[in-house]
Amino acid sequence: MSRHEDFERKINRSLNTMETKISYLHEGMRGLQDSFKEFHEDITEYMAFSAEKYADHEKRLSALEKKVK
């Protein structure tokens, strides 16, 4: 075998390894994207719930402050 063919085999092996890792990374990113989407939905729902309760809490605090004064 020629030296050129040796290099070609090494390079092809490296390219195959990189392709495999890129595919794995792509799948991982897709999973991360799906997880983030779920998290975003959950945190948005929680934030809406918290905002709703915050207004009630502010009203109670204001009423207590008026009673104290």
C-alpha positions in Angstrom: 0.0 0.0 0.0 1.1 3.5 -0.7 1.6 6.1 1.9 -1.3 8.0 0.3 -3.7 5.1 0.9 -2.6 4.8 4.5 -3.4 8.5 5.1 -6.7 8.1 3.2 -7.7 5.2 5.5 -6.8 7.2 8.6 -8.6 10.3 7.4 -11.7 8.2 6.5 -11.7 6.6 9.9 -11.5 10.0 11.5 -14.3 11.4 9.4 -16.5 8.4 10.2 -15.8 9.0 13.9 -16.7 12.6 13.6 -19.8 11.8 11.7 -20.9 9.4 14.4 -20.2 12.0 17.1 -22.1 14.7 15.2 -25.1 12.4 14.8 -25.0 11.7 18.5 -24.7 15.4 19.3 -27.6 16.2 17.0 -29.8 13.7 18.8 -28.7 15.1 22.2 -29.6 18.6 21.0 -33.0 17.5 19.9 -33.6 15.9 23.3 -32.4 19.1 25.0 -34.7 21.2 22.8 -37.7 19.0 23.7 -36.8 19.2 27.4 -36.4 23.0 27.3 -39.8 23.3 25.6 -41.4 21.3 28.4 -39.6 23.4 31.0 -40.7 26.6 29.3 -44.3 25.5 29.4 -44.0 24.5 33.0 -42.2 27.7 34.1 -44.6 29.9 32.2 -47.6 28.2 33.9 -45.8 28.6 37.3 -45.1 32.3 36.6 -48.7 33.0 35.8 -49.8 31.2 39.0 -47.2 33.2 41.0 -48.3 36.5 39.5 -51.9 35.7 40.4 -51.0 34.9 44.0 -48.6 37.9 44.3 -51.5 40.3 43.7 -53.5 38.5 46.4 -50.5 38.6 48.7 -50.0 42.4 48.1 -53.7 43.0 49.0 -53.3 41.1 52.2 -50.1 42.9 53.1 -51.7 46.3 52.4 -54.7 45.4 54.6 -52.4 44.3 57.4 -50.3 47.5 57.1 -53.5 49.6 57.3 -54.5 47.8 60.5 -51.1 48.3 62.1 -51.2 52.1 61.4 
